[in-house]
Amino acid sequence: MGMDQDDVVLAPYSTVMKRLLAQTYLSGIFASALTEDMTDEAVDEITTILRREHKLKGTDDDDFTIRTQQELSSMLNTTTDLMTTLLACIAGISLVVGGIGIMNIMYVSVTERTREIGLRMSVGARGVDILSQFLIEAILISITGGLIGVIIGCGASFMIKAIAHWPVFIQPWSVLLSFLVCTVTGVFFGWYPAKKAADLDPIDALRYE
C-alpha cells in the first residue's frame, strides 16, 4: 500500500486484537486469488465461507464487506478524476481572470496611445501592422506571467522536495504546454483591443486628446 516496510511491526493477531484493538474479531483479512481472472470466483468462495462461519441464513444480509483490487482502483481513479476536474476548473478561472486583466491593460494602452496610432497610420502603417503590434504586446505580457508562474511553481516544487522529501518530477511537456496556453490566452484576450486599435480612423486618432 505504498508504506515503508521498515516502519511495519508484525505481531500475533490475537495479541493485536486483545491488547491494542480491544475486540474479539478480525477487522480485516487480505487474500489473493490464484490469477486475476479468478477474482470473481474467489470473491464468491470467500462470501460462501464467511456466511457459513457467521451462521447467516439465506435471507440475512452480509455482515461483512469484500473489496477487490478492481474496486479500490476504481475508487482511486474516481478520486483522481475529481481532483483533476477541480484543478482544471481552478486553472480555467485563473486564465479567465488573467485574460480579463490583459484585456483591460490593452484597452488602457490603446486609449493612451491613440495619437501615436494615428501618427503611425498617417505615415503609412497598415491596420494589420497596428493589429500585430498590440497582439505581440498582449502575448508578451501573457508569456511573462507564464514565465513567472513556471519559476514559482518549479521553485515551490523543489522546496517541497527538499523540505518534506516528497518525490517531485516535472515533465518538460507541461512547461511547454503552459507557454502555449499563455500564448493562446494573450491572442484570445488581446485580439479585441488590438482590432479596435487597428480600426481607428487616422484623422480622429490624431485629434484625440
C-alpha positions in Angstrom: 0.0 0.0 0.0 3.0 2.3 -0.5 4.2 2.1 3.1 7.8 1.8 4.1 8.3 -1.8 5.2 10.9 -0.6 7.7 8.1 1.0 9.6 5.9 -2.1 9.8 5.6 -4.1 13.0 4.4 -7.7 12.8 2.6 -9.2 15.8 0.3 -12.2 16.6 -3.2 -11.3 15.6 -4.6 -12.4 18.9 -2.3 -10.0 20.8 -3.3 -7.1 18.5 -7.0 -7.9 18.9 -6.9 -8.1 22.7 -4.2 -5.7 23.7 -4.4 -3.0 21.0 -7.9 -3.1 19.5 -9.9 -4.5 22.4 -12.0 -6.6 20.2 -12.7 -10.3 19.7 -13.0 -10.5 15.9 -10.8 -9.9 12.9 -11.3 -6.4 11.4 -9.8 -7.4 8.1 -8.3 -10.2 6.1 -6.1 -9.9 3.0 -6.5 -12.7 0.5 -5.3 -13.2 -3.1 -6.7 -15.2 -6.0 -4.6 -17.6 -7.9 -5.0 -15.5 -11.0 -6.6 -12.2 -11.8 -9.2 -13.9 -14.0 -10.3 -15.9 -10.9 -11.1 -12.8 -8.8 -14.8 -13.1 -9.1 -14.7 -16.8 -8.3 -12.5 -16.1 -5.2 -15.0 -13.5 -4.0 -17.9 -16.0 -4.3 -15.9 -18.6 -2.4 -14.9 -16.2 0.4 -18.5 -14.9 0.6 -19.8 -18.5 1.0 -17.2 -19.3 3.7 -17.9 -16.2 5.7 -21.6 -16.6 5.6 -21.2 -20.2 6.8 -18.8 -19.2 9.6 -21.1 -16.3 10.7 -24.1 -18.6 10.6 -26.1 -16.3 8.4 -29.4 -17.6 7.0 -30.3 -17.4 3.3 -32.4 -14.3 3.9 -29.8 -12.5 6.0 -27.7 -9.7 4.6 -23.9 -10.0 4.7 -22.4 -8.6 7.9 -19.1 -8.1 6.1 -17.7 -6.3 3.1 -15.4 -7.7 0.4 -13.4 -5.3 -1.7 -11.3 -6.3 -4.7 -8.4 -4.5 -6.2 -10.6 -3.5 -9.2 -12.9 -1.7 -6.8 -10.1 0.0 -5.0 -8.6 1.0 -8.3 -11.9 2.4 -9.5 -12.3 4.4 -6.3 -8.8 5.9 -6.6 -9.4 6.7 -10.3 -12.7 8.4 -9.4 -10.9 10.5 -6.7 -8.1 11.3 -9.1 -10.6 12.4 -11.8 -12.4 14.6 -9.4 -9.2 16.3 -8.3 -8.2 16.7 -11.9 -11.6 18.3 -12.7 -11.3 20.6 -9.7 -7.8 21.7 -10.6 -8.9 22.3 -14.2 -11.8 24.5 -13.0 -9.4 26.5 -10.8 -6.9 26.8 -13.7 -9.7 27.9 -16.1 -10.9 30.6 -13.6 -7.4 31.8 -13.3 -7.0 32.0 -17.0 -10.2 34.0 -17.4 -9.3 36.4 -14.7 -5.8 36.8 -16.1 -7.2 37.2 -19.6 -9.6 39.9 -18.4 -6.6 41.7 -16.8 -4.7 41.5 -20.1 -7.7 42.9 -22.0 -8.0 45.8 -19.6 -4.3 46.6 -19.8 -4.5 46.6 -23.6 -7.6 48.8 -23.6 -5.7 51.4 -21.5 -2.7 51.1 -23.7 -4.8 51.7 -26.9 -6.6 54.7 -25.3 -3.3 56.3 -24.1 -1.6 55.7 -27.4 -4.4 56.8 -29.7 -2.5 59.7 -31.1 0.6 57.5 -31.6 -1.6 55.0 -33.6 -3.0 57.9 -35.7 0.6 59.1 -36.4 1.8 55.7 -37.4 -1.2 55.3 -39.7 -0.6 58.7 -41.3 3.0 57.8 -42.3 1.9 54.5 -43.9 1.3 51.9 -41.2 -1.5 49.5 -42.2 -4.2 48.1 -39.9 -2.5 44.7 -39.8 0.7 46.4 -38.6 -1.2 48.0 -35.7 -3.0 44.8 -35.0 0.2 42.8 -34.9 1.9 45.3 -32.6 -0.8 45.1 -29.9 -1.2 41.4 -30.3 2.5 40.9 -29.8 2.4 43.1 -26.7 -0.5 41.1 -25.3 1.3 37.8 -25.9 4.5 39.2 -24.3 2.5 40.2 -21.2 0.9 36.7 -21.0 4.2 34.9 -21.6 5.9 37.0 -19.0 3.2 36.0 -16.5 3.6 32.4 -17.5 7.3 32.5 -17.1 7.0 33.9 -13.6 4.4 31.2 -12.8 6.7 28.4 -14.1 9.6 29.8 -12.0 7.5 30.0 -8.9 5.9 26.6 -9.5 9.2 24.8 -10.1 10.8 26.6 -7.2 8.0 25.6 -4.8 8.1 22.0 -6.0 11.9 21.7 -5.4 11.4 23.4 -1.9 8.8 20.8 -1.1 11.1 18.1 -2.3 14.0 19.4 -0.2 11.9 20.1 3.0 9.3 17.4 3.0 11.3 14.9 1.0 8.4 14.2 -1.3 9.2 12.8 -4.8 8.8 15.5 -7.4 9.0 15.1 -11.1 8.3 18.0 -13.5 7.6 16.9 -17.1 9.0 19.1 -19.8 5.9 18.9 -21.9 3.9 20.5 -19.0 6.2 23.6 -19.1 5.9 23.8 -22.9 2.1 23.5 -22.6 1.9 26.3 -20.1 3.7 28.7 -22.5 1.4 27.5 -25.3 -1.7 28.3 -23.1 -0.2 31.7 -22.3 0.3 32.5 -26.0 -3.3 31.4 -26.8 -4.6 33.4 -23.8 -2.7 36.5 -25.0 -4.0 36.2 -28.6 -7.6 35.5 -27.4 -8.0 38.3 -24.9 -5.7 40.8 -26.8 -7.5 40.4 -30.1 -10.4 42.8 -29.5 -8.3 45.7 -28.1 -5.8 45.2 -31.0 -8.6 45.1 -33.5 -10.1 48.2 -32.1 -6.8 50.0 -32.4 -6.4 48.8 -36.0 -9.8 50.1 -36.9 -9.2 53.6 -35.7 -9.6 56.4 -38.2 -6.2 58.2 -38.6 -7.7 61.7 -38.6 -9.8 61.0 -35.5 -6.8 59.4 -33.8 -4.6 62.4 -34.4 -7.3 64.7 -33.0 -7.7 62.6 -29.9 -6.8 64.4 -26.6 
